[in-house]
């Protein structure tokens, strides 16, 4: 399989991750149902492959911002998933690491100029709004908005990568 095909498949994974993240923000339940838990797992799997595709798409242009953002985002997802497998609640730690990584990645993407500016803006705003919604009592609805913004940004970036035929 060619490098271009792998990167484009990463774009497809990013689109699916964005759609699934947006859906999970809207239909989340407490405690999570089996269906929501599977949706979270699929979202995280597609996020991993999507991040690989998005980073590879702008590898040279995103510089160290993109690299460190990519690295932290991957580590954050792995911490979340490891905690889920071990039945230890590591979500908050993993989510903070992922959010910092996504913000750095957004800065790298902004500088790389391979995605529209609104994509980086969605990621940065979703991080700020998500922190407020997760950590401030009474503002949980902001966490839902953050998930939708994140999903829109990720799906948009994935669509750009998927639609590009050569790099």
C-alpha positions as CSV (number, residue, x, y, z in Angstrom):
1,X,0.0,0.0,0.0
2,X,1.4,3.4,-0.9
3,X,2.2,6.2,1.6
4,X,-0.5,8.4,0.0
5,X,-3.1,5.7,0.5
6,X,-2.2,5.2,4.1
7,X,-2.4,8.9,4.9
8,X,-5.7,9.2,3.1
9,X,-7.0,6.2,5.1
10,X,-5.9,8.1,8.2
11,X,-8.0,11.0,6.9
12,X,-11.0,8.6,6.7
13,X,-10.3,7.5,10.3
14,X,-10.2,11.1,11.4
15,X,-13.6,11.7,9.8
16,X,-15.1,8.7,11.6
17,X,-13.5,9.8,14.9
18,X,-15.0,13.3,14.5
19,X,-18.4,11.9,13.7
20,X,-18.3,9.4,16.6
21,X,-17.0,12.0,19.0
22,X,-19.8,14.4,18.1
23,X,-22.3,11.6,18.4
24,X,-21.0,10.5,21.8
25,X,-21.2,14.1,23.1
26,X,-24.8,14.2,22.3
27,X,-25.9,10.7,23.4
28,X,-23.6,10.2,26.4
29,X,-25.2,8.6,29.5
30,X,-24.1,8.3,33.1
31,X,-23.2,5.6,33.8
32,X,-22.2,4.8,30.3
33,X,-24.2,2.1,28.6
34,X,-22.5,-0.8,26.7
35,X,-23.3,0.9,23.4
36,X,-21.7,4.2,24.6
37,X,-18.7,2.3,25.9
38,X,-18.2,0.7,22.5
39,X,-18.7,4.1,20.8
40,X,-16.0,5.5,23.0
41,X,-13.6,2.7,22.2
42,X,-14.2,3.1,18.4
43,X,-13.8,6.8,18.7
44,X,-10.4,6.3,20.4
45,X,-9.2,3.8,17.9
46,X,-10.2,6.1,15.0
47,X,-8.6,9.0,16.8
48,X,-5.3,7.1,17.0
49,X,-5.3,6.3,13.3
50,X,-6.7,9.7,12.4
51,X,-4.0,11.5,14.3
52,X,-1.4,9.5,12.4
53,X,-2.9,10.5,9.1
54,X,-3.4,14.2,10.0
55,X,0.2,14.4,11.3
56,X,1.6,12.6,8.3
57,X,-0.3,15.0,6.0
58,X,1.4,18.0,7.4
59,X,4.6,16.4,8.9
60,X,7.1,18.9,7.4
61,X,5.1,22.0,7.8
62,X,3.8,21.6,11.3
63,X,7.4,21.7,12.8
64,X,8.0,20.9,16.5
65,X,4.5,22.2,17.5
66,X,2.9,19.5,15.4
67,X,5.3,16.8,16.5
68,X,4.9,17.4,20.3
69,X,1.2,17.9,19.9
70,X,0.9,14.6,18.0
71,X,3.0,12.8,20.6
72,X,1.0,14.1,23.6
73,X,-2.3,13.4,21.9
74,X,-1.3,9.8,21.3
75,X,0.0,9.4,24.9
76,X,-3.2,10.9,26.2
77,X,-5.4,8.4,24.3
78,X,-3.2,5.6,25.4
79,X,-3.5,6.6,29.1
80,X,-7.3,6.8,28.7
81,X,-7.5,3.4,27.1
82,X,-5.0,1.8,29.5
83,X,-7.1,3.0,32.4
84,X,-10.3,1.7,30.9
85,X,-8.7,-1.7,30.3
86,X,-7.2,-1.9,33.9
87,X,-10.5,-0.6,35.4
88,X,-8.6,2.5,36.8
89,X,-10.1,5.9,36.2
90,X,-7.3,7.7,34.4
91,X,-9.7,9.6,32.1
92,X,-9.0,13.1,33.6
93,X,-5.2,12.7,33.4
94,X,-5.4,11.3,29.8
95,X,-7.9,13.9,28.7
96,X,-5.7,16.7,30.0
97,X,-2.6,15.3,28.2
98,X,-4.7,14.8,25.0
99,X,-6.1,18.3,25.2
100,X,-2.7,19.9,25.6
101,X,-1.4,17.7,22.7
102,X,-4.4,18.7,20.5
103,X,-3.8,22.4,21.3
104,X,-0.1,22.1,20.3
105,X,-1.1,20.1,17.3
106,X,-3.7,22.9,16.4
107,X,-0.9,25.5,16.6
108,X,1.3,23.4,14.4
109,X,-1.6,22.9,11.9
110,X,-2.3,26.7,11.9
111,X,1.4,27.3,11.1
112,X,1.5,24.5,8.5
113,X,-1.4,26.1,6.5
114,X,-2.5,22.7,5.1
115,X,-5.9,22.9,6.9
116,X,-8.4,25.7,7.0
117,X,-8.0,28.0,10.0
118,X,-11.4,27.1,11.4
119,X,-10.2,23.5,12.0
120,X,-7.5,24.7,14.4
121,X,-9.9,27.2,15.9
122,X,-12.4,24.4,16.6
123,X,-9.7,22.3,18.3
124,X,-8.5,25.1,20.5
125,X,-11.9,26.4,21.4
126,X,-13.1,22.8,22.2
127,X,-10.1,22.4,24.6
128,X,-10.9,25.6,26.5
129,X,-14.7,24.9,26.6
130,X,-14.1,21.3,27.4
131,X,-11.9,22.1,30.5
132,X,-14.6,24.5,31.7
133,X,-17.4,21.9,31.2
134,X,-15.5,19.1,32.8
135,X,-14.0,20.8,35.8
136,X,-16.5,23.5,36.7
137,X,-19.7,22.2,38.4
138,X,-22.9,23.3,36.7
139,X,-21.2,23.8,33.3
140,X,-21.4,20.2,32.0
141,X,-23.3,21.4,28.9
142,X,-20.0,23.0,27.8
143,X,-18.4,19.6,27.7
144,X,-21.1,18.6,25.2
145,X,-20.4,21.6,23.1
146,X,-16.7,20.9,23.3
147,X,-17.2,17.4,22.0
148,X,-19.3,18.7,19.1
149,X,-16.6,21.3,18.2
150,X,-13.9,18.8,18.4
151,X,-15.8,16.4,16.2
152,X,-16.5,19.0,13.6
153,X,-12.8,20.0,13.5
154,X,-11.6,16.4,13.3
155,X,-14.1,15.5,10.6
156,X,-13.1,18.6,8.6
157,X,-9.4,17.8,8.8
158,X,-10.1,14.2,7.9
159,X,-12.2,15.3,4.9
160,X,-9.3,17.5,3.7
161,X,-6.8,14.7,3.9
162,X,-9.2,12.1,2.4
163,X,-10.0,14.4,-0.5
164,X,-6.3,15.2,-1.3
165,X,-5.1,12.8,-4.0
166,X,-1.4,13.6,-3.8
167,X,1.0,15.3,-1.4
